[in-house]
Amino acid sequence: MPEKILIVDDDLETLRLVGLMLQRQGYQVVAANNGNQAMTVAHTEMPDLIVLDVMMPDMDGYQVTRQLRAKPETANVPILMFTAKSQVDDKVVGYEAGVDDYLTKPVHPVELVARIKALLSRGKGRKNGGPAEKGYTIGVLAPKGGLGVSTMVLNLALAYYQRIKLDLIGAEMFPGHGSWGVELGFANPAGLCNLLRLKSPEITAALVERELIRTTYGIRLLMASNHKKDIELATSVAQIEQVITQLQQLTRLLLLDLGTMGLPMFDKVLSMCQELIVVTEPYPVAITCTRLLLDELTERGFGKLRPITLVLINRVRAEVQLSITQVQDRLGMSISHVMPPAPEQAFQSGMRNVPLIMVQPDGLVAQQFYRLADTIAQRLKK
C-alpha cells in the first residue's frame, strides 16, 4: 500500500504541482488549503507524512505543528515545513514548534523527494517505537583530550546529511564536557544530562526525541552540558546504555562523540558500536597514545569485523611533525583521511557559531569530511 502524504498550502498551484510530483513517485496524496482543514484531514486520513506551509490565513504552520504534536494520534507523524520564509529565525521557530525538517521555496524536486524519503524512513520507526533494525552506530574517540573529537562528529554528521540526504543523529556522550552548545550558540543545552538523571526504565524513545535539538542544518543533536558538576552522571552506565538503545531506534545512522572514553561506561558503549573512528595528530606523544588505544580496541574485537577508521588532524602548516609515512609505520595501520590545517576557518566558525565546513563549503576541509561521509555511506550499503 503506498505511503500517504498530506500537503497543506493555501496556494492551489503549489498543491497541484507538489501533489502531481509525489503521485508520480508512487505516493498517495491528500491535500488541505488551510490550517483548520489540515487538522481535520490529519485526523481522518492519518497520513504517513505532512508537507506543511507556514503562511496561511486562519492558522499558520507553526500553530498547526504545535496542535499536531499535542495530539497522541498525530504526535509522531513526520512534518516537513515547506515555505518561502527563509530567515534563520523562521527556521528556529519551526524546529521549536516540532517540525522534523525545513525546506525553503523554491527547491529542486529531487531534493524535496530526498527529504521526504528520509522523513518517511524515520517515521516508520516512530510508529512502532523504533525501526525494524537499529541504526548503525559509529563511535568517534581519541587517545587523549584536545584532538577535536567533538568538532569531527559535528562536521561529519553535517557532511553526511548534506551528501547522502538521510536521517542521522549526533550525540555527545560525556556529561559535563559538552561543546556543541557553545560552538552553535545554544544556551545551556542539557539533553543528555536530563535523560541520565532518570531511572533507566523511564528513558523512552519519546523522551529521547524530546531532548534532541533539531538544527537548521537538518541534523538532530543530543547535547551534553558543559557544567563540571554533571561529570558525576558519567557513572550512570545503565542510563547511558538505555539512551543509546533509544537513539538507535530513532535514526538510520548514529554518531557518538565519545571523547577519550576514560569512563566507567567505556566497555558498554564500545559494545554498542558497529564501527569506530579514531582521531589523532602527527606528534610523537599522540601517536604513542594512539598505538596503545588501538591495541586495546583490537582486544575488544575492533579492526576486523568491526572497522576502525583512522583520521589524522594536521593543526599547523609546519615541518615539525611526523610525516604520514612515519605515523603509519609507528601505528602499523593506514591513515584513512587527513584533515588539513584550517586556523582561519576555525576562527570564523567560532565567531559565527556555525560548523567548520559551513565557513567554506567547497574548501579542502569540507571535501575531506565529504570523503569520509562517502566512505561510511559505501560501508552501509554492503
Backbone hydrogen bonds in HBPLUS format (Angstrom, degrees):
<---DONOR---> <-ACCEPTOR-->    atom                        ^
c    i                          cat <-CA-CA->   ^        H-A-AA   ^      H-
h    n   atom  resd res      DA  || num        DHA   H-A  angle D-A-AA Bond
n    s   type  num  typ     dist DA aas  dist angle  dist       angle   num
A0028-GLN N   A0003-GLU O   2.89 MM  25  5.93 163.4  1.92 148.8 153.2     1
A0048-ASP N   A0004-LYS O   2.71 MM  44  5.25 148.1  1.81 137.4 148.0     2
A0005-ILE N   A0028-GLN O   2.80 MM  23  6.19 160.3  1.83 166.1 171.3     3
A0030-VAL N   A0005-ILE O   2.99 MM  25  6.26 161.9  2.02 152.1 154.0     4
A0006-LEU N   A0049-LEU O   2.94 MM  43  6.35 163.7  1.97 160.2 161.6     5
A0051-VAL N   A0006-LEU O   2.78 MM  45  6.15 162.6  1.81 161.5 167.6     6
A0007-ILE N   A0030-VAL O   2.92 MM  23  6.36 160.2  1.96 154.2 157.7     7
A0032-ALA N   A0007-ILE O   2.90 MM  25  6.32 142.0  2.05 162.0 164.6     8
A0008-VAL N   A0051-VAL O   2.79 MM  43  6.11 159.1  1.83 169.6 175.8     9
A0053-ASP N   A0008-VAL O   2.94 MM  45  5.98 140.7  2.10 147.2 159.6    10
A0009-ASP N   A0032-ALA O   3.04 MM  23  6.59 150.7  2.13 156.4 159.5    11
A0014-THR N   A0011-ASP O   3.11 MM   3  5.42 122.2  2.46 103.7 117.2    12
A0015-LEU N   A0011-ASP O   3.11 MM   4  6.50 160.7  2.15 152.5 158.1    13
A0016-ARG N   A0012-LEU O   2.95 MM   4  6.18 157.1  2.00 145.7 151.6    14
A0017-LEU N   A0013-GLU O   2.94 MM   4  6.13 171.8  1.95 153.2 154.9    15
A0018-VAL N   A0014-THR O   2.94 MM   4  5.88 167.0  1.95 154.6 158.3    16
A0019-GLY N   A0015-LEU O   2.95 MM   4  5.71 149.9  2.05 134.9 144.5    17
A0020-LEU N   A0016-ARG O   2.96 MM   4  6.11 160.4  2.00 147.5 152.2    18
A0021-MET N   A0017-LEU O   3.04 MM   4  6.24 161.8  2.08 147.7 152.9    19
A0022-LEU N   A0018-VAL O   2.99 MM   4  6.19 162.4  2.02 153.2 157.2    20
A0023-GLN N   A0019-GLY O   2.94 MM   4  6.10 153.0  2.02 147.3 155.3    21
A0024-ARG N   A0020-LEU O   2.99 MM   4  6.21 151.5  2.07 147.0 154.0    22
A0025-GLN N   A0022-LEU O   3.04 MM   3  4.96 134.2  2.26  92.8 106.1    23
A0027-TYR N   A0022-LEU O   3.09 MM   5  5.61 162.4  2.12 151.6 146.2    24
A0026-GLY N   A0023-GLN O   2.95 MM   3  5.08 158.4  2.00 105.6 111.6    25
A0038-ALA N   A0034-ASN O   2.94 MM   4  6.14 147.8  2.05 146.0 156.1    26
A0039-MET N   A0035-GLY O   3.06 MM   4  6.41 152.3  2.14 149.8 155.6    27
A0040-THR N   A0036-ASN O   3.20 MM   4  6.52 158.8  2.24 147.5 152.6    28
A0041-VAL N   A0037-GLN O   2.89 MM   4  6.11 172.4  1.89 158.7 160.4    29
A0042-ALA N   A0038-ALA O   2.85 MM   4  5.89 157.9  1.90 148.0 154.7    30
A0043-HIS N   A0039-MET O   3.24 MM   4  6.38 149.1  2.34 140.7 147.1    31
A0044-THR N   A0040-THR O   3.02 MM   4  6.27 142.9  2.16 146.9 157.9    32
A0045-GLU N   A0041-VAL O   2.77 MM   4  5.58 164.2  1.79 152.3 156.7    33
A0046-MET N   A0042-ALA O   3.11 MM   4  5.24 138.9  2.29 118.9 128.7    34
A0050-ILE N   A0078-PRO O   2.99 MM  28  6.37 154.8  2.05 156.3 164.5    35
A0080-LEU N   A0050-ILE O   2.82 MM  30  6.16 167.6  1.83 167.4 171.8    36
A0052-LEU N   A0080-LEU O   2.86 MM  28  6.08 162.2  1.89 149.6 155.5    37
A0082-PHE N   A0052-LEU O   2.78 MM  30  5.63 156.7  1.83 136.0 144.1    38
A0061-GLY N   A0054-VAL O   2.81 MM   7  4.00 156.0  1.87 117.7 124.7    39
A0064-VAL N   A0060-ASP O   3.05 MM   4  6.39 160.6  2.09 153.5 159.6    40
A0065-THR N   A0061-GLY O   2.92 MM   4  6.06 161.2  1.96 145.6 150.6    41
A0066-ARG N   A0062-TYR O   3.02 MM   4  6.32 163.5  2.05 150.2 154.0    42
A0067-GLN N   A0063-GLN O   3.03 MM   4  6.26 161.3  2.07 151.4 156.1    43
A0068-LEU N   A0064-VAL O   2.89 MM   4  6.13 158.7  1.94 154.1 160.4    44
A0069-ARG N   A0065-THR O   2.90 MM   4  6.12 159.3  1.94 154.1 159.6    45
A0070-ALA N   A0066-ARG O   3.06 MM   4  6.20 131.3  2.31 136.1 148.6    46
A0070-ALA N   A0067-GLN O   3.21 MM   3  5.05 130.9  2.46  90.4 103.6    47
A0071-LYS N   A0068-LEU O   3.29 MM   3  5.45 152.0  2.37 102.2 110.0    48
A0074-THR N   A0071-LYS O   3.08 MM   3  5.53 147.5  2.19 114.0 123.0    49
A0075-ALA N   A0071-LYS O   2.83 MM   4  5.52 115.6  2.25 153.9 172.5    50
A0077-VAL N   A0074-THR O   3.27 MM   3  5.39 168.3  2.28 109.6 113.2    51
A0100-ASP N   A0079-ILE O   2.89 MM  21  5.40 153.8  1.96 144.2 152.9    52
A0101-ASP N   A0079-ILE O   3.36 MM  22  6.78 146.7  2.48 154.4 154.9    53
A0081-MET N   A0101-ASP O   2.95 MM  20  6.22 163.2  1.98 153.5 147.9    54
A0103-LEU N   A0081-MET O   2.79 MM  22  6.13 169.5  1.80 171.8 175.5    55
A0083-THR N   A0103-LEU O   3.03 MM  20  6.52 156.9  2.08 160.2 161.4    56
A0105-LYS N   A0083-THR O   2.75 MM  22  5.53 146.9  1.86 121.4 130.4    57
A0090-ASP N   A0087-GLN O   3.06 MM   3  5.27 122.4  2.41 100.4 114.4    58
A0091-LYS N   A0087-GLN O   3.17 MM   4  6.60 155.1  2.23 150.3 157.0    59
A0092-VAL N   A0088-VAL O   2.91 MM   4  6.22 160.2  1.95 156.1 161.8    60
A0093-VAL N   A0089-ASP O   3.03 MM   4  6.25 160.9  2.06 147.7 152.0    61
A0094-GLY N   A0090-ASP O   3.01 MM   4  6.29 154.1  2.08 143.9 151.3    62
A0095-TYR N   A0091-LYS O   2.91 MM   4  6.25 163.7  1.93 159.2 162.0    63
A0096-GLU N   A0092-VAL O   2.87 MM   4  6.06 158.9  1.91 151.3 157.9    64
A0097-ALA N   A0093-VAL O   2.89 MM   4  6.07 140.2  2.05 141.9 152.4    65
A0097-ALA N   A0094-GLY O   3.16 MM   3  5.09 123.7  2.50  91.6 105.9    66
A0098-GLY N   A0094-GLY O   3.18 MM   4  6.53 131.9  2.42 138.5 150.8    67
A0099-VAL N   A0094-GLY O   3.17 MM   5  5.80 171.7  2.18 146.0 143.5    68
A0098-GLY N   A0095-TYR O   3.10 MM   3  5.12 133.0  2.33  94.9 107.8    69
A0111-GLU N   A0108-HIS O   2.98 MM   3  5.48 123.8  2.30 113.0 126.1    70
A0112-LEU N   A0108-HIS O   3.19 MM   4  6.55 159.4  2.23 154.2 160.4    71
A0113-VAL N   A0109-PRO O   2.97 MM   4  6.18 166.0  1.99 154.3 157.2    72
A0114-ALA N   A0110-VAL O   2.97 MM   4  6.14 155.2  2.03 142.9 150.3    73
A0115-ARG N   A0111-GLU O   2.93 MM   4  6.16 161.4  1.97 153.3 157.2    74
A0116-ILE N   A0112-LEU O   3.03 MM   4  6.23 158.2  2.07 147.5 153.8    75
A0117-LYS N   A0113-VAL O   2.89 MM   4  6.13 159.6  1.93 152.6 157.7    76
A0118-ALA N   A0114-ALA O   3.06 MM   4  6.28 158.5  2.10 147.5 153.0    77
A0119-LEU N   A0115-ARG O   2.99 MM   4  6.25 160.0  2.03 150.6 155.7    78
A0120-LEU N   A0116-ILE O   2.88 MM   4  6.07 157.2  1.93 151.9 158.4    79
A0121-SER N   A0117-LYS O   3.01 MM   4  6.18 152.9  2.09 144.5 151.4    80
A0122-ARG N   A0118-ALA O   3.09 MM   4  6.39 153.6  2.16 143.2 150.1    81
A0123-GLY N   A0119-LEU O   2.77 MM   4  5.98 151.8  1.85 146.6 155.5    82
A0124-LYS N   A0120-LEU O   3.05 MM   4  6.27 144.3  2.18 145.9 152.5    83
A0125-GLY N   A0122-ARG O   3.10 MM   3  5.46 127.9  2.39 103.4 115.9    84
A0126-ARG N   A0122-ARG O   3.29 MM   4  6.71 149.0  2.39 143.5 152.1    85
A0127-LYS N   A0123-GLY O   3.22 MM   4  6.46 157.5  2.28 155.4 158.3    86
A0130-GLY N   A0125-GLY O   2.37 MM   5  3.97 116.9  1.75 158.2 148.9    87
A0129-GLY N   A0126-ARG O   3.08 MM   3  4.91 167.8  2.09 106.0 108.8    88
A0135-GLY N   A0248-GLN O   2.73 MM 113  4.56 161.8  1.76 126.4 133.0    89
A0136-TYR N   A0252-ARG O   3.00 MM 116  6.18 144.6  2.13 145.1 135.1    90
A0254-LEU N   A0136-TYR O   2.81 MM 118  6.04 165.4  1.83 162.3 162.5    91
A0274-GLN N   A0137-THR O   2.84 MM 137  5.51 153.0  1.91 145.1 153.2    92
A0138-ILE N   A0254-LEU O   2.86 MM 116  6.23 166.2  1.88 171.2 176.0    93
A0256-LEU N   A0138-ILE O   2.85 MM 118  6.16 168.5  1.87 160.3 163.0    94
A0139-GLY N   A0275-GLU O   3.01 MM 136  6.45 157.9  2.06 157.6 155.1    95
A0277-ILE N   A0139-GLY O   2.83 MM 138  6.27 151.3  1.91 156.4 163.4    96
A0140-VAL N   A0256-LEU O   2.86 MM 116  5.99 156.4  1.91 169.0 170.8    97
A0258-LEU N   A0140-VAL O   2.89 MM 118  5.66 160.4  1.93 159.6 163.8    98
A0141-LEU N   A0277-ILE O   2.98 MM 136  6.44 159.1  2.02 166.3 173.1    99
A0279-VAL N   A0141-LEU O   2.93 MM 138  6.23 160.8  1.96 155.5 162.0   100
A0142-ALA N   A0259-GLY O   2.99 MM 117  6.18 145.7  2.11 149.7 155.7   101
A0152-MET N   A0148-GLY O   2.94 MM   4  6.11 153.3  2.01 146.2 154.2   102
A0153-VAL N   A0149-VAL O   2.94 MM   4  6.25 162.2  1.97 159.7 162.4   103
A0154-LEU N   A0150-SER O   3.03 MM   4  6.19 173.0  2.04 155.0 157.1   104
A0155-ASN N   A0151-THR O   3.08 MM   4  6.10 170.2  2.09 149.5 152.5   105
A0156-LEU N   A0152-MET O   2.89 MM   4  5.87 152.0  1.97 146.4 155.1   106
A0157-ALA N   A0153-VAL O   2.91 MM   4  5.98 159.4  1.96 149.0 154.4   107
A0158-LEU N   A0154-LEU O   3.17 MM   4  6.41 158.2  2.22 142.5 148.1   108
A0159-ALA N   A0155-ASN O   2.86 MM   4  6.00 160.1  1.90 144.6 150.7   109
A0160-TYR N   A0156-LEU O   2.85 MM   4  5.98 161.1  1.88 150.5 155.5   110
A0161-TYR N   A0157-ALA O   3.04 MM   4  6.22 163.1  2.07 146.6 151.2   111
A0162-GLN N   A0158-LEU O   2.93 MM   4  6.12 165.2  1.95 152.8 156.9   112
A0163-ARG N   A0159-ALA O   2.89 MM   4  5.93 150.7  1.98 144.8 153.1   113
A0164-ILE N   A0160-TYR O   2.77 MM   4  5.66 170.2  1.78 155.0 158.5   114
A0165-LYS N   A0161-TYR O   2.81 MM   4  4.78 141.6  1.95 123.8 134.7   115
A0169-ILE N   A0253-LEU O   3.01 MM  84  6.51 153.2  2.09 158.6 167.2   116
A0255-LEU N   A0169-ILE O   2.92 MM  86  6.30 167.7  1.94 162.2 166.3   117
A0170-GLY N   A0220-ARG O   3.00 MM  50  6.45 160.3  2.03 158.9 164.0   118
A0222-LEU N   A0170-GLY O   2.86 MM  52  6.35 154.7  1.92 153.1 161.6   119
A0171-ALA N   A0255-LEU O   2.89 MM  84  6.29 151.3  1.97 165.4 172.2   120
A0257-ASP N   A0171-ALA O   2.78 MM  86  5.99 174.2  1.79 162.4 163.2   121
A0172-GLU N   A0222-LEU O   2.95 MM  50  6.22 166.0  1.97 172.5 172.3   122
A0173-MET N   A0257-ASP O   3.06 MM  84  5.79 157.2  2.11 154.3 153.7   123
A0177-HIS N   A0174-PHE O   3.08 MM   3  5.63 154.2  2.15 140.7 141.9   124
A0178-GLY N   A0225-SER O   2.83 MM  47  4.97 161.4  1.86 134.7 129.4   125
A0183-GLU N   A0179-SER O   2.95 MM   4  6.21 166.5  1.96 156.4 160.7   126
A0184-LEU N   A0180-TRP O   2.85 MM   4  5.91 159.0  1.89 156.3 159.8   127
A0185-GLY N   A0181-GLY O   2.92 MM   4  5.72 115.2  2.36 134.5 148.1   128
A0186-PHE N   A0181-GLY O   2.78 MM   5  4.63 144.6  1.90 139.6 144.8   129
A0194-ASN N   A0190-ALA O   2.84 MM   4  6.00 157.6  1.89 160.5 167.0   130
A0195-LEU N   A0191-GLY O   3.25 MM   4  6.50 152.6  2.33 145.3 151.5   131
A0192-LEU N   A0223-MET O   2.90 MM  31  5.86 174.6  1.90 149.4 150.6   132
A0195-LEU N   A0192-LEU O   3.12 MM   3  5.30 120.3  2.49  98.7 112.8   133
A0196-LEU N   A0192-LEU O   2.97 MM   4  6.26 155.6  2.03 151.8 159.4   134
A0197-ARG N   A0193-CYS O   3.17 MM   4  6.30 129.6  2.44 142.9 153.0   135
A0198-LEU N   A0195-LEU O   3.07 MM   3  5.54 162.0  2.11 113.0 118.7   136
A0202-GLU N   A0199-LYS O   2.88 MM   3  5.42 143.6  2.01 118.2 129.5   137
A0203-ILE N   A0200-SER O   3.13 MM   3  5.60 163.1  2.16 117.0 122.2   138
A0208-VAL N   A0204-THR O   3.01 MM   4  6.30 161.4  2.04 152.6 157.9   139
A0209-GLU N   A0205-ALA O   2.82 MM   4  5.98 161.0  1.85 149.8 155.6   140
A0210-ARG N   A0206-ALA O   3.04 MM   4  6.23 148.2  2.15 139.6 147.8   141
A0211-GLU N   A0207-LEU O   3.25 MM   4  6.56 137.0  2.45 139.6 149.7   142
A0211-GLU N   A0208-VAL O   3.04 MM   3  5.24 131.7  2.28 101.1 113.9   143
A0212-LEU N   A0209-GLU O   3.20 MM   3  5.30 151.2  2.28 101.6 110.1   144
A0213-ILE N   A0221-LEU O   2.79 MM   8  5.15 169.9  1.80 150.6 153.3   145
A0221-LEU N   A0213-ILE O   2.94 MM   8  5.15 158.2  1.99 138.8 145.6   146
A0215-THR N   A0219-ILE O   3.08 MM   4  5.78 163.4  2.10 166.9 168.2   147
A0218-GLY N   A0215-THR O   3.31 MM   3  5.73 170.5  2.32 112.5 114.3   148
A0230-ASP N   A0227-HIS O   2.91 MM   3  5.74 161.1  1.94 125.1 130.8   149
A0231-ILE N   A0228-LYS O   3.11 MM   3  5.52 168.1  2.13 114.2 117.9   150
A0233-LEU N   A0230-ASP O   2.98 MM   3  5.63 157.9  2.03 117.6 124.0   151
A0234-ALA N   A0231-ILE O   2.92 MM   3  5.65 167.4  1.94 123.4 127.7   152
A0235-THR N   A0232-GLU O   3.35 MM   3  6.16 172.2  2.35 117.8 120.0   153
A0236-SER N   A0233-LEU O   2.98 MM   3  5.44 164.8  2.00 117.9 121.3   154
A0237-VAL N   A0235-THR O   2.89 MM   2  5.53 134.5  2.10 106.2  92.3   155
A0240-ILE N   A0236-SER O   2.98 MM   4  6.22 159.7  2.02 155.7 162.0   156
A0241-GLU N   A0237-VAL O   2.94 MM   4  6.16 161.1  1.98 152.3 157.2   157
A0242-GLN N   A0238-ALA O   3.05 MM   4  6.28 154.2  2.12 141.9 148.9   158
A0243-VAL N   A0239-GLN O   2.85 MM   4  6.13 154.4  1.92 151.4 158.6   159
A0244-ILE N   A0240-ILE O   3.05 MM   4  6.29 167.9  2.06 153.9 156.0   160
A0245-THR N   A0241-GLU O   2.95 MM   4  6.15 158.4  2.00 146.7 153.3   161
A0246-GLN N   A0242-GLN O   2.98 MM   4  6.19 160.0  2.02 149.5 153.7   162
A0247-LEU N   A0243-VAL O   2.90 MM   4  6.13 155.7  1.96 150.1 157.7   163
A0248-GLN N   A0244-ILE O   2.92 MM   4  6.12 152.7  2.00 149.7 156.5   164
A0249-GLN N   A0246-GLN O   3.05 MM   3  5.11 137.3  2.24  97.3 109.5   165
A0250-LEU N   A0247-LEU O   2.99 MM   3  5.16 154.4  2.05 106.0 114.3   166
A0261-MET N   A0258-LEU O   3.09 MM   3  5.61 127.1  2.38 150.4 150.4   167
A0266-PHE N   A0263-LEU O   3.12 MM   3  5.48 166.5  2.14 119.0 120.8   168
A0269-VAL N   A0265-MET O   2.94 MM   4  6.02 175.3  1.94 172.2 173.0   169
A0270-LEU N   A0266-PHE O   3.05 MM   4  6.18 166.1  2.07 154.3 158.7   170
A0271-SER N   A0267-ASP O   3.06 MM   4  6.22 152.2  2.14 146.1 153.2   171
A0272-MET N   A0269-VAL O   3.01 MM   3  5.26 148.3  2.11 106.4 116.1   172
A0273-CYS N   A0270-LEU O   3.11 MM   3  5.32 167.8  2.13 112.0 115.5   173
A0276-LEU N   A0307-PRO O   3.03 MM  31  6.40 160.4  2.07 154.0 160.4   174
A0309-THR N   A0276-LEU O   2.88 MM  33  6.31 159.7  1.92 151.1 157.4   175
A0278-VAL N   A0309-THR O   2.85 MM  31  6.20 157.3  1.90 158.4 166.1   176
A0311-VAL N   A0278-VAL O   2.93 MM  33  6.18 171.9  1.93 164.1 166.1   177
A0280-THR N   A0311-VAL O   3.00 MM  31  6.37 156.5  2.06 166.2 171.7   178
A0313-ILE N   A0280-THR O   2.83 MM  33  6.12 162.0  1.86 155.3 160.7   179
A0283-TYR N   A0281-GLU O   2.89 MM   2  5.81 140.6  2.05 103.2  93.7   180
A0322-LEU N   A0282-PRO O   2.91 MM  40  5.03 159.9  1.95 144.9 145.2   181
A0287-ILE N   A0283-TYR O   2.95 MM   4  6.11 160.7  1.98 162.6 168.8   182
A0288-THR N   A0284-PRO O   2.91 MM   4  6.11 156.2  1.97 151.7 158.0   183
A0289-CYS N   A0285-VAL O   3.00 MM   4  6.25 164.7  2.02 153.8 157.5   184
A0290-THR N   A0286-ALA O   2.86 MM   4  6.04 146.2  1.97 140.8 151.2   185
A0291-ARG N   A0287-ILE O   2.92 MM   4  6.14 153.9  1.99 146.5 152.4   186
A0292-LEU N   A0288-THR O   3.19 MM   4  6.53 157.9  2.25 147.9 152.9   187
A0293-LEU N   A0289-CYS O   2.96 MM   4  6.23 156.0  2.02 146.1 153.0   188
A0294-LEU N   A0290-THR O   2.82 MM   4  6.05 164.6  1.84 157.6 161.0   189
A0295-ASP N   A0291-ARG O   3.04 MM   4  6.26 154.7  2.11 145.8 152.3   190
A0296-GLU N   A0292-LEU O   3.09 MM   4  6.36 154.9  2.15 144.5 151.0   191
A0297-LEU N   A0293-LEU O   2.87 MM   4  6.18 155.6  1.93 153.3 160.6   192
A0298-THR N   A0294-LEU O   2.89 MM   4  6.06 150.7  1.97 145.8 153.5   193
A0299-GLU N   A0295-ASP O   3.18 MM   4  6.45 151.7  2.26 143.3 149.8   194
A0300-ARG N   A0297-LEU O   3.01 MM   3  5.03 134.4  2.23  95.3 108.5   195
A0302-PHE N   A0297-LEU O   3.09 MM   5  5.55 164.4  2.12 145.8 142.1   196
A0301-GLY N   A0298-THR O   3.03 MM   3  5.20 161.2  2.07 112.9 113.9   197
A0303-GLY N   A0306-ARG O   2.64 MM   3  5.65 168.4  1.66 156.3 155.3   198
A0336-SER N   A0310-LEU O   2.86 MM  26  5.45 148.9  1.95 146.5 157.0   199
A0312-LEU N   A0337-HIS O   2.92 MM  25  6.34 162.4  1.95 161.6 163.8   200
A0339-MET N   A0312-LEU O   2.82 MM  27  6.18 166.1  1.83 168.2 173.1   201
A0314-ASN N   A0339-MET O   2.98 MM  25  5.91 167.0  1.99 160.9 165.1   202
A0327-VAL N   A0323-SER O   2.94 MM   4  6.23 160.5  1.98 154.8 160.1   203
A0328-GLN N   A0324-ILE O   2.92 MM   4  6.14 167.6  1.94 154.4 157.3   204
A0329-ASP N   A0325-THR O   2.95 MM   4  6.11 155.0  2.01 147.3 154.5   205
A0330-ARG N   A0326-GLN O   2.99 MM   4  6.16 158.6  2.04 148.3 153.6   206
A0331-LEU N   A0327-VAL O   2.96 MM   4  6.16 147.5  2.07 148.8 158.2   207
A0332-GLY N   A0328-GLN O   2.78 MM   4  5.60 135.1  1.98 141.0 152.0   208
A0346-ALA N   A0342-ALA O   2.95 MM   4  6.19 160.7  1.99 154.6 160.6   209
A0347-PHE N   A0343-PRO O   2.98 MM   4  6.17 153.2  2.06 142.6 149.3   210
A0348-GLN N   A0344-GLU O   2.99 MM   4  6.28 165.0  2.01 152.0 155.5   211
A0349-SER N   A0345-GLN O   2.77 MM   4  5.94 153.8  1.84 151.7 159.9   212
A0350-GLY N   A0346-ALA O   3.05 MM   4  6.28 156.5  2.11 144.9 149.8   213
A0351-MET N   A0347-PHE O   2.98 MM   4  6.24 154.5  2.04 148.9 156.6   214
A0352-ARG N   A0348-GLN O   2.96 MM   4  6.01 152.3  2.03 148.2 154.4   215
A0353-ASN N   A0349-SER O   2.90 MM   4  5.70 117.8  2.30 138.2 151.9   216
A0354-VAL N   A0349-SER O   3.23 MM   5  5.20 155.8  2.29 137.9 144.4   217
A0358-MET N   A0355-PRO O   3.02 MM   3  5.54 151.1  2.10 114.7 123.7   218
A0359-VAL N   A0356-LEU O   3.12 MM   3  5.75 158.6  2.17 116.8 122.7   219
A0363-GLY N   A0360-GLN O   2.94 MM   3  5.11 167.6  1.95 117.4 120.4   220
A0367-GLN N   A0363-GLY O   3.02 MM   4  6.26 156.1  2.08 148.2 155.5   221
A0368-GLN N   A0364-LEU O   3.06 MM   4  6.34 148.1  2.17 146.9 154.1   222
A0369-PHE N   A0365-VAL O   3.13 MM   4  6.51 155.1  2.19 150.5 157.3   223
A0370-TYR N   A0366-ALA O   2.92 MM   4  6.22 154.6  1.98 151.5 159.0   224
A0371-ARG N   A0367-GLN O   2.95 MM   4  6.19 149.4  2.05 141.2 149.4   225
A0372-LEU N   A0368-GLN O   3.01 MM   4  6.27 157.3  2.06 146.2 151.7   226
A0373-ALA N   A0369-PHE O   2.89 MM   4  6.16 155.0  1.96 146.4 153.7   227
A0374-ASP N   A0370-TYR O   2.86 MM   4  6.12 152.8  1.94 146.4 153.7   228
A0375-THR N   A0371-ARG O   2.98 MM   4  6.28 151.0  2.07 145.5 153.2   229
A0376-ILE N   A0372-LEU O   3.09 MM   4  6.41 158.1  2.14 149.7 154.4   230
A0377-ALA N   A0373-ALA O   2.94 MM   4  6.19 161.4  1.97 150.1 155.6   231
A0378-GLN N   A0374-ASP O   2.93 MM   4  6.16 156.8  1.99 150.5 155.8   232
A0379-ARG N   A0375-THR O   3.13 MM   4  6.38 152.2  2.21 143.2 150.5   233
A0380-LEU N   A0376-ILE O   2.95 MM   4  6.27 152.1  2.03 151.9 159.9   234
A0381-LYS N   A0377-ALA O   3.20 MM   4  6.43 132.8  2.44 140.3 151.6   235
A0381-LYS N   A0378-GLN O   3.27 MM   3  5.24 136.2  2.47  94.0 105.5   236
A0382-LYS N   A0379-ARG O   3.23 MM   3  5.54 146.4  2.35 104.0 112.9   237
